[in-house]
């Protein structure tokens, strides 16, 4: 490695905002920005495209030629955005991603050979990353995103050996949460190399002290994701609480169309749930701070940045057991894990937060001043990510 230049790291991610799909979550983009002063980050941003009938008839779907892996391709400031060809429902899953890995290796040679490749999910990008790294003779690392990775591991037991090899040969693995690593290793076995649990960074990482006397429970998500966020479960829980003292209202904050709002109101089916549009991003923390507590019992959630944002804004949180931030807050009374499929358990947690707001917020205020809270700040995440990358580069 030339000591006069920054180490070049090639990221393969299907979750990176790009010219083809600009509205993806900014988590990976934010992670790279935190360490731009230490590494030369380059991105191959993935967007899957199902082959057409013409592609099948021309034989390009089954072709092993790297050129047949890619359709649309656009350069942008972080690298290249591509549409890669792969059938839906996991058909030819491994073969399509290995062909993509061959294309990425050719792209990397032309663009500037990396010192390290990172696949930002074991079961998708990891296949392409391992393939490209082998072709280039460089190491690779992985992130583990629990929602997608555990779902594919369950769906594809036939690829267990391949996934285990990819997991074990990665120089460093960055799980976003401990529960995700636990579920992956339960399926594939433990790995012999470095593993560094890495929280997702948020730009809303300034601490706001809790405020006693909140205006009710709050949840925050885009309305088109109401099924995944378990709005039906929240509605059932709030109906159980509608005659309870000290339980006022749940305010669901989320943007969406009129049609999506109507669907949410029907799904919630509870008079004590109201919906409101989100404020400017810079005003979200203050809006959260005015509430009693935060609840989002998602059915699927790899991390759930909004839980950390709520804690930093001074709100006790209710989160789904075995998902999201589970494993980070064991034994802390202001972070309550619930079975997302149990309205009764969700209702009990909401009632507990409302009735014990002062005590829980006092305990939360103490936590906000702790080293444990600091691990979720951008500075701490940047340091941990950089240390992991250096370890991967020198392994």
Secondary structure, DSSP 8 states (H G I E B T S, - for coil): --TTS-EEEEEEESSS--SS-TTS-SHHHHHHHTTTTTEEEEEEEEEEE---HHHHHHT-SS---GGGGEEEEEEETTEEEEEEE--STTTTHHHHHHHHHHHHHHHHHHH---SEEEESSTTTHHHHHHHHHHHHT-EEEEEE-HHHHHHHHHH-GGGHHHHHHHHHH-SEEEESSHHHHHHHHHHH---SSEE-------S--------SS-SSEEEE--GGGTTTTTHHHHHHHHHHTTT-TT---EEEE----HHHHHHHHHHH--TTEEEE----GGGHHHHHHTSSEEEE--SS-S--HHHHHHHHTT-EEEEETTSTTTTSSTT-TTEEEE-TT-HHHHHHHHHHHHHTHHHHHHHHHHHHTSHHHHTTSHHHHHHHHHHHHHHHHH-
